[in-house]
Amino acid sequence: MAGRDRDDTGRARNARPRDELGRPLPPGSEGVERIPDDLDLPPDETLRYAQELIDRGRAFHAHEVLEAAWKNGPDEERVLWQGLAQLAVGVTHIQRGNPKGAITLLRRAALRLSQEPAPYGIDSPGLAAYAEQLADRLESGAADVPEDDLRPRLRG
């Protein structure tokens, strides 16, 4: 069994190619462009890039951008960025046909996004409501959520 790809500090990296929904492809396959492991953007650029990916139906990749902000940002903003990343993963689960996983992540996102007003023009109350409504919709048995309903606006 081959060892896992790791960076210079020993931190695991996942170099496998991925499809548009972020699912791993077999090694050697051609996937979509990856988000760099060392991504570190200012908040405004992070939000712009994540929104662009969401608008293109690539919520998993938006999650990776938002997760980088969560890991690199100031401690007092971690809950916010974590909530945004979880929202994107919740959408990813819907796109992949996993409503149970989507409900769990959307509820976590709503909780984190409703904690306090957010900086950078982020519509945290609107996003928390969006996540709750989407989770409620899935719990009520909605089988198909139109793609247009899976493109939340991160800023008001």
N, C-alpha and C positions, 0 to 999 in steps of 0.2 A: 504494500500500500504506500503510495507516494505521500510525502509530507505536505502539510498545508503551506501555501504561499504566505510568507511573513515579511514584514518590513524590517528595517535595520534595528528597531527596538524590540523585535520579537512579536509585535502585534500582528494578529492574523489579518490577511487581506483575502478578498475573494476576487480572483482574477478571471473566473469563468465568465464567458460571454453571457449576456442576458437578452431576452426578447423585450418587446415594447412594454409589456406588463411587469417586467422585472424578474420573470421566471428564469432560472439558470438553464442554459443550453449546454449540450455536450461540449467538452473541451475541443477546441479546434473549429467550432462552428462560428459563423459570422453573426454577431449580435448587433444591437444598437450601441451608439456611443455611450460610454460609461461616465459616471460622475467621478472625478478624481478622489482618491482616498484622503488626500490632504487639502481638500477644498476649504478655504477660509476667506469668505467674502464679507464686506460690510453689510449691515442689516438691510439697507435699501436694495443693494444688488442681490442679496439672498432672496428677498421677497419678489423682486422682479423675475429672477431666474426660475424660482419655484412656480410662480404664477404662469409663466410661459410654458413650463412643462405640464402643469395641470391642464392648461388650455389645449394642449396637444394630446391629451389623454394619457399622459405618462406620469400618473400619480406616484408610482413607486420611485421614479427618479426624482420627483419633487421631494419625496420623503427623505431621500439621501441628502439633498441640498439643505433641507430644514434640519435634519439630524446633525449635519456639520455645524450649523449655527448653534444648536443646542449644546454640542460638545465643546465648541470654541468660545462661546459667548460668556458674558458675565454671569456669575452665580444667580443674581437676582432676576435674570431673564430665562433661566433654564426651564421653569415650568411652562412658560409661554411657548418657547420653541419646541419643547417636548409635546405640548398639546397640538401644535401645528403639524409636527411630524406624524403624530398618531392620527390626526385627521386624514392626512394623505395616505397612510397605510390602511385606514378604514375604507377609503375609496378604492384602494388597490384590491382589497379583499372582495369588494363588490364586483370589480372588473374581472376578477379571477373566478367568480362564482362561489364565494365562500361567505354566505350571509352571517353565519354564527361568528366567525372571526371579525367581520365588519362591525357587527353590533357591539362586540366587546371593545374594539378600538375606538369606535365613534363615541361610546359612552365615556371612555377614559379621556378622549379629546375634549368633549363637552365639559367635563368636570374641570380640567386644567384651564381651558379657555374662559371659563366663567369666574375664575379666581379674582381677577382685578382688571382695571382698565389697562389696555396694552399701548405701548409706544409705537412709533413708526407708521401710524395710520392704520394699524391692524384692526379689523372689525371683530374684536374678540366676542362681544355679545351676539353679533350676527352669526359668527362661525359656530359658537356654542349652540345656538338655536338650530342652525342648519344640521349640525351633527346629531342633535337629539331628534329632530324631525326625520332625518334619514334612517336613524336606528329604529324609531317607531314604525316607520313605513316597512322596514324589513321584518320587524317582529310581527306585524299584522299579516305577513305572508306575501308581500309584494315580490314576485319572482323576477321581474325584469325592471331595472331602473334605467331609463333612457340616458345615454351618454351625456346629453346636455345637462342633466341633473347632477352630473358628477364633476362639475367644474366650479367649485366654490370660489368666490372672490375673496382673497386674503385681506384686501384693504377696502375700506368703506368708500 
